[in-house]
Structures are given as C-alpha cells and as structure tokens.
Amino acid sequence: MSATMQQTRWHIRGTGYEFCSCQPGCTCNFSGFPSSSDGACRAMVGNDIAEGHCGDVDLAGVKAIAVVDWPHAIHDGGGRAVFIVDPSVTEEQVECLSQIYTGSLGGDPWAILGSTFEVVGLERAPLSFEGEGIDQVMTAEGHGTATGRSLRNPVTNEKHEARIVLPEGFIWTEGNCGIGDFEVNAGGLSLAFTDTNWIGYDFDWSNS
C-alpha cells in the first residue's frame, strides 16, 4: 500500500440497512456465530451516505449496496462480495468506496470486514431506500429488493418494537430490529431469504 493511501483520511455518516440470513436479532452481534439454518452468513446491506469524504473526494449523497456470501461465520472469512452503486456515483467515488470497503485505508468496521471477503463484482443500478421507521424497502433496480418491517406480538399481532444497544459495537451501536425478506442476484451471487433478520441503524465511520 502506498504512503498516499495510508495518509488518506475518510469519514462517512448516514443510514445503514442490514438484511441477513440470521434469525431476527442476528446472533453474530452477540456470540459471533450465525443463527441461520446452515451456519452461513448471507447478507444484503445498504449504505445511504448523508455526508462524507475520502481525501478531497466528496461522498455526500452516495448510495451503495453490498451483497455478501460468507460460507461460515464472518470471522472465518472466505466470503464473496458484489457491490452495487447508483449510476450517479463517479469513478472517483467508486475508487474511494473500494478502498474504504476493502479496508485498504483502515478504520472500522471495514478494516475488519474487508479482510473476510473477496470482491467478485461491481454493478451499477438505480438504488432507492424508501420508508419510515422500521418499515423500509431497499431496491437495486434489476437486481433485487429487501423489505423490512416490525416484529409482531404473537398474541395480539401488534407491532413489537425492539432495539439492540451495543456500546462497543464496531458496525453500529444502536440498531432498530425487525424482520425482513430479501432477494437479490448480482455479479453471480444469488440470495433469497424470508422472515429473517433486518436491522436499521445510523452509522458514523472513519479512519481517524
């Protein structure tokens, strides 16, 4: 890695949309191991960046989705990832995201996550994040959709609000937890899950 890359400072703040194959709540956040039926971790995760930069490159307004397939627990590595970016994202911004998301520039959570997967594809498609509160729809046009909704009281069927607080969490520190469905096909990765984990959160990440 060049000295220039090492010295590049980045910071992004925004909203995260995490859909994965775990049961709602995602035991990876507590015990480090998936609660999926096969012990794998498969996910569709969106970042809607409200403000940010990488060196002199402005990242405000950038939208990106990561489709990741880990065969076992995340920390065991061996994952494959395809990133989808909105067509409005410039090549310069894509290069910055590449360095951030693969951990090349350091800074959590990507310095940790980036070592657990190989990037096998990059797609461009219109991306949207729509909804209010726990009820959200994340779409990558032509590739897939994820729909998140509230947990329900099993007796009354009323909305059952659940929040997870992780004071030392390295991805997020407070997540709004629900249940979701997602189906996506991008760059050779094809995932489809129903009634599994969905967590919405605010993120504030940097390498400084």
BAVO-453192 format. One record per atom (N, C-alpha, C): atom name; residue number from 1; residue in three letters; y, x, z. Coordinates in steps of 0.02 Angstrom, whole numbers, m for minus. Each point is the difference from the previous one (the first is absolute). Layout:
// residues N
   gufi   romar   fike       yy       xx       zz
     CA     NUM    ALA        Y        X        Z
...
// end
This chain:
// residues 208
   gufi   romar   fike       yy       xx       zz
      N       1    MET      m59       42        0
     CA       1    MET       59      m42        0
      C       1    MET       62       44        0
      N       2    SER       49      m17      m40
     CA       2    SER       60       41       m5
      C       2    SER       44       m9       61
      N       3    ALA       44       50       11
     CA       3    ALA       47       m4       56
      C       3    ALA       46      m59       m9
      N       4    THR       17      m15      m64
     CA       4    THR       44      m57      m13
      C       4    THR      m30      m65       24
      N       5    MET      m65      m10      m16
     CA       5    MET      m34      m60       22
      C       5    MET       m3       m4       76
      N       6    GLN      m13       57       32
     CA       6    GLN       m5        1       72
      C       6    GLN       66      m20       32
      N       7    GLN       56       16      m31
     CA       7    GLN       65      m12       29
      C       7    GLN       28      m69      m18
      N       8    THR      m32      m35      m46
     CA       8    THR       24      m66      m20
      C       8    THR       m9      m50       57
      N       9    ARG       54      m30       20
     CA       9    ARG       m2      m50       53
      C       9    ARG       m4      m70      m30
      N      10    TRP      m41      m41       30
     CA      10    TRP       m5      m69      m23
      C      10    TRP        1      m48       58
      N      11    HIS       21      m60      m13
     CA      11    HIS        3      m53       50
      C      11    HIS       m2      m67      m36
      N      12    ILE      m46      m44       19
     CA      12    ILE       m2      m67      m29
      C      12    ILE       m9      m51       56
      N      13    ARG       35      m55       m9
     CA      13    ARG       m2      m55       49
      C      13    ARG       m8      m65      m37
      N      14    GLY      m43      m45       25
     CA      14    GLY       m9      m63      m34
      C      14    GLY      m54      m43       32
      N      15    THR      m33      m40      m42
     CA      15    THR      m50      m47       23
      C      15    THR      m68       18      m30
      N      16    GLY      m52       m2       41
     CA      16    GLY      m67       16      m22
      C      16    GLY      m45      m61        1
      N      17    TYR      m46       m2      m48
     CA      17    TYR      m46      m56       m8
      C      17    TYR      m70       29       m5
      N      18    GLU      m40       m9       53
     CA      18    GLU      m65       33        5
      C      18    GLU      m57      m51       m2
      N      19    PHE      m38        1      m54
     CA      19    PHE      m59      m42       m8
      C      19    PHE      m61       46       m5
      N      20    CYS      m51      m14       41
     CA      20    CYS      m59       44       m4
      C      20    CYS      m63      m40       13
      N      21    SER      m57       34       m6
     CA      21    SER      m65      m33        5
      C      21    SER      m25       m9       71
      N      22    CYS       39       23       50
     CA      22    CYS      m19      m10       70
      C      22    CYS        7      m73       20
      N      23    GLN      m30      m17       57
     CA      23    GLN       14      m64       30
      C      23    GLN       73       m1       24
      N      24    PRO       31      m59        6
     CA      24    PRO       70       m4       21
      C      24    PRO       12       41       64
      N      25    GLY       53       39       m2
     CA      25    GLY       17       44       55
      C      25    GLY      m15       72      m16
      N      26    CYS      m50       13      m42
     CA      26    CYS      m18       66      m25
      C      26    CYS      m15       49       56
      N      27    THR      m64        8       15
     CA      27    THR      m21       44       55
      C      27    THR       17       74      m13
      N      28    CYS       17       18      m62
     CA      28    CYS       21       69      m13
      C      28    CYS       61       18       43
      N      29    ASN       41      m51       16
     CA      29    ASN       59       12       41
      C      29    ASN      m17       15       73
      N      30    PHE      m62      m15       21
     CA      30    PHE      m18        8       70
      C      30    PHE      m55       52       11
      N      31    SER      m55       m8      m37
     CA      31    SER      m57       44       10
      C      31    SER       m8       51      m56
      N      32    GLY       38       m7      m54
     CA      32    GLY       m3       48      m55
      C      32    GLY      m53      m16      m53
      N      33    PHE      m40      m53       11
     CA      33    PHE      m53      m16      m47
      C      33    PHE        7      m72      m25
      N      34    PRO      m15      m12      m64
     CA      34    PRO        9      m66      m29
      C      34    PRO      m48      m52       30
      N      35    SER       23      m63       m1
     CA      35    SER      m43      m56       20
      C      35    SER      m23      m39      m61
      N      36    SER        3       31      m59
     CA      36    SER      m25      m32      m60
      C      36    SER      m77       m5        2
      N      37    SER      m28      m41      m43
     CA      37    SER      m72      m11        2
      C      37    SER      m40       62      m19
      N      38    ASP       29       45      m41
     CA      38    ASP      m36       59      m23
      C      38    ASP       27       66       28
      N      39    GLY       48       m5       46
     CA      39    GLY       27       61       31
      C      39    GLY       50       37      m43
      N      40    ALA       17      m28      m58
     CA      40    ALA       50       32      m44
      C      40    ALA       69      m28       16
      N      41    CYS       50       34      m26
     CA      41    CYS       69      m24        6
      C      41    CYS       29       m7      m70
      N      42    ARG       13      m61      m20
     CA      42    ARG       28      m13      m67
      C      42    ARG       65      m39       10
      N      43    ALA       52       21      m34
     CA      43    ALA       66      m27       18
      C      43    ALA       46       m6      m60
      N      44    MET       47      m46        6
     CA      44    MET       56       m9      m45
      C      44    MET       62       m2       43
      N      45    VAL       42       51       m5
     CA      45    VAL       55        9       46
      C      45    VAL       66        7      m39
      N      46    GLY       48      m41       18
     CA      46    GLY       64        1      m34
      C      46    GLY       56       30       42
      N      47    ASN       46       34      m33
     CA      47    ASN       61       26       31
      C      47    ASN       60      m27      m38
      N      48    ASP       43      m37       34
     CA      48    ASP       63      m23      m29
      C      48    ASP       55       39       35
      N      49    ILE       25       52      m34
     CA      49    ILE       46       48       31
      C      49    ILE       71      m27       m3
      N      50    ALA       29      m12       59
     CA      50    ALA       69      m26        4
      C      50    ALA       51       56       m9
      N      51    GLU      m15       57       29
     CA      51    GLU       45       57       m8
      C      51    GLU      m40       64        9
      N      52    GLY       21       53      m33
     CA      52    GLY      m35       63        6
      C      52    GLY       21       50      m52
      N      53    HIS      m24       60        9
     CA      53    HIS       15       54      m46
      C      53    HIS      m54       53        4
      N      54    CYS       m5       40      m51
     CA      54    CYS      m42       59       m1
      C      54    CYS       43       55      m31
      N      55    GLY       25       45       42
     CA      55    GLY       50       47      m24
      C      55    GLY       61      m39      m21
      N      56    ASP       22        9      m62
     CA      56    ASP       58      m35      m26
      C      56    ASP      m18      m64      m38
      N      57    VAL      m64      m16       m2
     CA      57    VAL      m22      m59      m38
      C      57    VAL        1      m62       44
      N      58    ASP       37      m51      m22
     CA      58    ASP        5      m63       37
      C      58    ASP      m64      m41      m10
      N      59    LEU      m30      m24       54
     CA      59    LEU      m61      m40       m4
      C      59    LEU       12      m72       22
      N      60    ALA       62      m19       13
     CA      60    ALA       15      m69       20
      C      60    ALA      m20      m49      m54
      N      61    GLY      m35      m53       19
     CA      61    GLY      m20      m51      m47
      C      61    GLY      m66       13      m35
      N      62    VAL      m31       57       13
     CA      62    VAL      m64       16      m33
      C      62    VAL      m56      m41       30
      N      63    LYS      m43      m26      m43
     CA      63    LYS      m59      m38       21
      C      63    LYS      m63       37      m24
      N      64    ALA      m50        5       44
     CA      64    ALA      m62       33      m18
      C      64    ALA      m59      m32       36
      N      65    ILE      m57        2      m32
     CA      65    ILE      m62      m25       31
      C      65    ILE      m54       54       m8
      N      66    ALA      m36       12       54
     CA      66    ALA      m57       45       m1
      C      66    ALA      m65      m40        4
      N      67    VAL      m45       13      m46
     CA      67    VAL      m68      m30        3
      C      67    VAL      m47       57       18
      N      68    VAL      m32       m4       57
     CA      68    VAL      m39       56       26
      C      68    VAL      m71      m22       19
      N      69    ASP      m48       40      m19
     CA      69    ASP      m71      m13       15
      C      69    ASP      m28       60       37
      N      70    TRP       m8       m7       67
     CA      70    TRP      m33       51       40
      C      70    TRP      m72      m22       12
      N      71    PRO      m51       42      m12
     CA      71    PRO      m69      m21        8
      C      71    PRO      m21       m8       73
      N      72    HIS       37       31       44
     CA      72    HIS      m16       m3       72
      C      72    HIS       66       m7       37
      N      73    ALA        3       23       62
     CA      73    ALA       62        0       38
      C      73    ALA       52       44      m36
      N      74    ILE       63      m18        7
     CA      74    ILE       54       37      m34
      C      74    ILE       m3       74       16
      N      75    HIS      m11       17       63
     CA      75    HIS        2       70       20
      C      75    HIS      m59       41      m28
      N      76    ASP      m50      m35      m26
     CA      76    ASP      m56       35      m32
      C      76    ASP       16       21      m72
      N      77    GLY       55      m26      m26
     CA      77    GLY       23       21      m67
      C      77    GLY      m43      m28      m56
      N      78    GLY        6       32      m58
     CA      78    GLY      m40      m21      m58
      C      78    GLY       27      m61      m35
      N      79    GLY       63      m20       16
     CA      79    GLY       27      m60      m30
      C      79    GLY       28       12      m70
      N      80    ARG        8      m54      m38
     CA      80    ARG       32        1      m65
      C      80    ARG       59      m48        2
      N      81    ALA       56       21      m30
     CA      81    ALA       60      m41        3
      C      81    ALA       32       m8      m68
      N      82    VAL       23      m60      m14
     CA      82    VAL       41      m14      m59
      C      82    VAL       66      m28       25
      N      83    PHE       55       27      m26
     CA      83    PHE       66      m24       19
      C      83    PHE       29      m42      m56
      N      84    ILE       32      m55       18
     CA      84    ILE       34      m44      m47
      C      84    ILE       74        0       17
      N      85    VAL       42       13      m49
     CA      85    VAL       72       m1       12
      C      85    VAL       33      m48      m48
      N      86    ASP       55      m28       21
     CA      86    ASP       38      m45      m42
      C      86    ASP       28       37      m60
      N      87    PRO        5      m33      m59
     CA      87    PRO       27       34      m59
      C      87    PRO       70       28        9
      N      88    SER       38      m26       48
     CA      88    SER       68       25       11
      C      88    SER        2       68       34
      N      89    VAL      m56       22       27
     CA      89    VAL       m3       65       35
      C      89    VAL        3       56      m52
      N      90    THR       46       47       10
     CA      90    THR        9       54      m48
      C      90    THR      m53       53        9
      N      91    GLU       m7       44      m51
     CA      91    GLU      m48       55        5
      C      91    GLU       17       46       57
      N      92    GLU       64        9       13
     CA      92    GLU       21       43       55
      C      92    GLU      m21      m31       67
      N      93    GLN        8      m65        6
     CA      93    GLN      m22      m35       61
      C      93    GLN      m76        2        7
      N      94    VAL      m36       m8      m56
     CA      94    VAL      m73        5        3
      C      94    VAL      m22       68       25
      N      95    GLU       32       53      m23
     CA      95    GLU      m17       67       22
      C      95    GLU       11        7       75
      N      96    CYS       55      m29       25
     CA      96    CYS       13        3       72
      C      96    CYS      m53      m38       39
      N      97    LEU      m17      m61      m24
     CA      97    LEU      m51      m39       34
      C      97    LEU      m67       36        1
      N      98    SER      m15       34      m56
     CA      98    SER      m63       38       m5
      C      98    SER       m3       53       54
      N      99    GLN       54       36       10
     CA      99    GLN        2       53       50
      C      99    GLN       m3      m29       71
      N     100    ILE       34      m57       11
     CA     100    ILE        0      m31       66
      C     100    ILE      m69      m28       16
      N     101    TYR      m28      m41      m45
     CA     101    TYR      m62      m35       14
      C     101    TYR      m62       45        2
      N     102    THR        3       56      m32
     CA     102    THR      m57       46        4
      C     102    THR        7       50       58
      N     103    GLY       55       m5       37
     CA     103    GLY       10       44       58
      C     103    GLY       26       69      m17
      N     104    SER       19       12      m64
     CA     104    SER       23       67      m20
      C     104    SER       62       22       36
      N     105    LEU       42      m48       19
     CA     105    LEU       63       17       33
      C     105    LEU       m4       m6       76
      N     106    GLY      m59      m15       26
     CA     106    GLY       m8       m8       72
      C     106    GLY       31      m66       24
      N     107    GLY       m5      m12       64
     CA     107    GLY       27      m61       30
      C     107    GLY      m52      m55        3
      N     108    ASP       m6      m30       60
     CA     108    ASP      m47      m55        9
      C     108    ASP       28      m64      m29
      N     109    PRO      m44      m46      m23
     CA     109    PRO      m73        3        6
      C     109    PRO      m35       36      m57
      N     110    TRP       39       19      m52
     CA     110    TRP      m32       23      m62
      C     110    TRP      m28       71        5
      N     111    ALA       25       40       45
     CA     111    ALA      m30       67       10
      C     111    ALA      m71       m7       24
      N     112    ILE      m15      m55       35
     CA     112    ILE      m68      m14       23
      C     112    ILE      m39      m37      m53
      N     113    LEU       27      m55      m25
     CA     113    LEU      m36      m42      m47
      C     113    LEU      m12       35      m67
      N     114    GLY       49       39      m22
     CA     114    GLY       m5       31      m66
      C     114    GLY      m58       48       m8
      N     115    SER      m26       25       56
     CA     115    SER      m57       46       m3
      C     115    SER      m66      m36       m4
      N     116    THR        1      m67        4
     CA     116    THR      m63      m38        3
      C     116    THR      m19      m32      m66
      N     117    PHE       42        6      m51
     CA     117    PHE      m16      m32      m64
      C     117    PHE       22       44      m58
      N     118    GLU      m30      m14      m58
     CA     118    GLU       19       31      m63
      C     118    GLU       34      m54      m42
      N     119    VAL       58       18      m27
     CA     119    VAL       35      m48      m44
      C     119    VAL      m34        1      m68
      N     120    VAL      m25      m59      m21
     CA     120    VAL      m38       m3      m63
      C     120    VAL       36      m41      m53
      N     121    GLY       60      m25       16
     CA     121    GLY       36      m39      m50
      C     121    GLY       69      m20       21
      N     122    LEU       43      m12      m50
     CA     122    LEU       67      m27       11
      C     122    LEU       12      m54      m52
      N     123    GLU       19      m59       24
     CA     123    GLU       13      m56      m44
      C     123    GLU       73      m23       10
      N     124    ARG       27      m30      m52
     CA     124    ARG       66      m32        5
      C     124    ARG       m7      m74      m13
      N     125    ALA       28      m40       44
     CA     125    ALA       m3      m73       m7
      C     125    ALA       55      m30       43
      N     126    PRO       26      m58      m20
     CA     126    PRO       49      m34       44
      C     126    PRO      m32      m17       67
      N     127    LEU       35       18       54
     CA     127    LEU      m25      m12       67
      C     127    LEU       46      m49       35
      N     128    SER      m30      m43       41
     CA     128    SER       41      m46       40
      C     128    SER      m29       m9       69
      N     129    PHE       45       m9       48
     CA     129    PHE      m18      m14       69
      C     129    PHE       39      m63       19
      N     130    GLU      m34      m55        9
     CA     130    GLU       34      m64       11
      C     130    GLU      m30      m36       59
      N     131    GLY       44      m32       39
     CA     131    GLY      m24      m39       56
      C     131    GLY       47        4       59
      N     132    GLU      m23      m28       55
     CA     132    GLU       40        0       60
      C     132    GLU      m46        9       60
      N     133    GLY       19       47       44
     CA     133    GLY      m41       13       59
      C     133    GLY      m70       24      m18
      N     134    ILE      m50      m30       31
     CA     134    ILE      m69       21      m11
      C     134    ILE      m28      m27      m66
      N     135    ASP       34      m49      m29
     CA     135    ASP      m24      m30      m63
      C     135    ASP       30       38      m59
      N     136    GLN      m40       43      m33
     CA     136    GLN       25       44      m51
      C     136    GLN      m48        2      m60
      N     137    VAL       29       12      m58
     CA     137    VAL      m39       11      m61
      C     137    VAL       25       64      m33
      N     138    MET      m46       47      m11
     CA     138    MET       16       64      m32
      C     138    MET      m36        0      m68
      N     139    THR       38       12      m53
     CA     139    THR      m29       m4      m67
      C     139    THR       15       63      m41
      N     140    ALA      m51       25      m34
     CA     140    ALA        8       51      m51
      C     140    ALA      m21      m33      m65
      N     141    GLU       49      m18      m41
     CA     141    GLU      m13      m41      m59
      C     141    GLU      m53       33      m45
      N     142    GLY      m50      m39      m17
     CA     142    GLY      m53       24      m43
      C     142    GLY      m54       39       36
      N     143    HIS        9       13       64
     CA     143    HIS      m48       39       39
      C     143    HIS      m29      m37       60
      N     144    GLY       41      m39       34
     CA     144    GLY      m28      m35       57
      C     144    GLY       51      m29       47
      N     145    THR      m25      m36       49
     CA     145    THR       42      m35       49
      C     145    THR      m32        4       69
      N     146    ALA       44        4       50
     CA     146    ALA      m22       m4       70
      C     146    ALA       40      m56       34
      N     147    THR      m35      m41       38
     CA     147    THR       33      m57       33
      C     147    THR      m14        4       75
      N     148    GLY       53        2       39
     CA     148    GLY       m7        4       73
      C     148    GLY       24      m63       34
      N     149    ARG      m34      m19       52
     CA     149    ARG       19      m61       36
      C     149    ARG      m16        9       75
      N     150    SER       20      m47       39
     CA     150    SER       m9        3       72
      C     150    SER      m72      m11       20
      N     151    LEU      m20       30       54
     CA     151    LEU      m62      m19       34
      C     151    LEU        8      m72       24
      N     152    ARG      m56      m34       10
     CA     152    ARG        1      m70       22
      C     152    ARG      m40      m10       63
      N     153    ASN       26      m43       43
     CA     153    ASN      m37      m19       60
      C     153    ASN      m64      m37      m22
      N     154    PRO      m59       23       20
     CA     154    PRO      m62      m30      m24
      C     154    PRO      m11      m72       23
      N     155    VAL       37      m22       50
     CA     155    VAL       m8      m68       26
      C     155    VAL       52      m47      m31
      N     156    THR       64       20        0
     CA     156    THR       53      m44      m23
      C     156    THR       23       15      m72
      N     157    ASN      m19       57      m26
     CA     157    ASN       21       22      m67
      C     157    ASN       74       16       m3
      N     158    GLU       33        5       57
     CA     158    GLU       70       20        0
      C     158    GLU        6       75      m12
      N     159    LYS       58       21      m26
     CA     159    LYS       11       71      m10
      C     159    LYS       m7       38       65
      N     160    HIS      m34       57       m3
     CA     160    HIS      m13       41       59
      C     160    HIS       32       68      m11
      N     161    GLU       59       10       29
     CA     161    GLU       37       62      m11
      C     161    GLU      m34       57       38
      N     162    ALA       m6       57      m34
     CA     162    ALA      m30       59       32
      C     162    ALA       38       62      m22
      N     163    ARG       19       41       47
     CA     163    ARG       34       62      m15
      C     163    ARG      m36       58       33
      N     164    ILE       m3       55      m35
     CA     164    ILE      m32       60       27
      C     164    ILE       54       52       11
      N     165    VAL        4       26       60
     CA     165    VAL       50       51       17
      C     165    VAL      m37       66       13
      N     166    LEU       18       51      m38
     CA     166    LEU      m30       66        6
      C     166    LEU       57       51       11
      N     167    PRO       19       13       63
     CA     167    PRO       56       44       14
      C     167    PRO       m5       68      m33
      N     168    GLU      m62       25       m9
     CA     168    GLU      m10       65      m31
      C     168    GLU      m27       m6      m72
      N     169    GLY        5      m59      m29
     CA     169    GLY      m25      m10      m67
      C     169    GLY       35       45      m51
      N     170    PHE      m37       30      m45
     CA     170    PHE       31       46      m47
      C     170    PHE       15      m33      m68
      N     171    ILE      m27      m60      m12
     CA     171    ILE       18      m38      m60
      C     171    ILE       52      m53       18
      N     172    TRP      m15      m39       51
     CA     172    TRP       48      m49       26
      C     172    TRP      m10       m7       75
      N     173    THR       52      m24       34
     CA     173    THR       m4       m7       73
      C     173    THR       m5      m73       22
      N     174    GLU       20      m46      m44
     CA     174    GLU       m9      m71       15
      C     174    GLU      m18      m37      m64
      N     175    GLY      m58      m32        0
     CA     175    GLY      m23      m35      m59
      C     175    GLY       m9      m74       13
      N     176    ASN       20      m41      m48
     CA     176    ASN      m10      m72        4
      C     176    ASN      m67      m14      m34
      N     177    CYS      m49      m23       39
     CA     177    CYS      m69       m4      m23
      C     177    CYS      m19      m69      m22
      N     178    GLY      m33       m4      m58
     CA     178    GLY      m24      m63      m26
      C     178    GLY      m67        8      m36
      N     179    ILE      m12      m45      m46
     CA     179    ILE      m61        2      m39
      C     179    ILE       19       m4      m74
      N     180    GLY      m37       34      m42
     CA     180    GLY       21        3      m70
      C     180    GLY      m57        4      m50
      N     181    ASP       19      m10      m62
     CA     181    ASP      m46        8      m57
      C     181    ASP       34       47      m49
      N     182    PHE      m39       43      m32
     CA     182    PHE       29       40      m54
      C     182    PHE      m52       16      m52
      N     183    GLU       24        1      m62
     CA     183    GLU      m41       17      m58
      C     183    GLU       42       43      m46
      N     184    VAL      m25       59      m18
     CA     184    VAL       39       46      m40
      C     184    VAL      m46       43      m43
      N     185    ASN       23       15      m60
     CA     185    ASN      m36       43      m46
      C     185    ASN       51       46      m31
      N     186    ALA       m4       64       15
     CA     186    ALA       49       48      m25
      C     186    ALA      m31       69       m4
      N     187    GLY        9       33      m57
     CA     187    GLY      m23       69       m7
      C     187    GLY      m73       11       13
      N     188    GLY      m41      m50      m13
     CA     188    GLY      m72        7       11
      C     188    GLY      m23      m21       69
      N     189    LEU       47      m18       45
     CA     189    LEU      m19      m25       66
      C     189    LEU        5      m76       m1
      N     190    SER      m53      m33       21
     CA     190    SER       m1      m73        1
      C     190    SER      m21      m23       70
      N     191    LEU       44      m36       34
     CA     191    LEU      m12      m22       68
      C     191    LEU       13      m75        5
      N     192    ALA      m40      m34       41
     CA     192    ALA       11      m72       11
      C     192    ALA      m28      m18       69
      N     193    PHE       44      m27       43
     CA     193    PHE      m21      m19       68
      C     193    PHE       35      m64       20
      N     194    THR      m34      m39       41
     CA     194    THR       25      m64       24
      C     194    THR       m4       m3       75
      N     195    ASP       52      m28       31
     CA     195    ASP        2      m10       73
      C     195    ASP      m10       66       38
      N     196    THR       36       51      m21
     CA     196    THR       m3       65       34
      C     196    THR       69       18       27
      N     197    ASN        7       61       20
     CA     197    ASN       60       22       36
      C     197    ASN       63        0      m42
      N     198    TRP       54      m25       30
     CA     198    TRP       67        3      m30
      C     198    TRP       50       15       55
      N     199    ILE       40       52       m9
     CA     199    ILE       51       19       49
      C     199    ILE       65       14      m37
      N     200    GLY       54      m31       23
     CA     200    GLY       67       14      m25
      C     200    GLY       38       41       51
      N     201    TYR       40       47      m22
     CA     201    TYR       35       43       47
      C     201    TYR       62       31      m32
      N     202    ASP       45       24       42
     CA     202    ASP       56       41      m22
      C     202    ASP      m20       72        8
      N     203    PHE       19       42      m49
     CA     203    PHE      m14       72        6
      C     203    PHE       64       40       m4
      N     204    ASP       m2       59       31
     CA     204    ASP       56       47       m1
      C     204    ASP      m32       69        3
      N     205    TRP      m10       30      m58
     CA     205    TRP      m38       62       m5
      C     205    TRP       44       57      m27
      N     206    SER      m15       60       22
     CA     206    SER       38       58      m26
      C     206    SER      m39       64       16
      N     207    ASN       24       56      m26
     CA     207    ASN      m29       65       16
      C     207    ASN       51       42       40
      N     208    SER       45      m34       33
     CA     208    SER       49       38       40
      C     208    SER        4      m27       71
// end
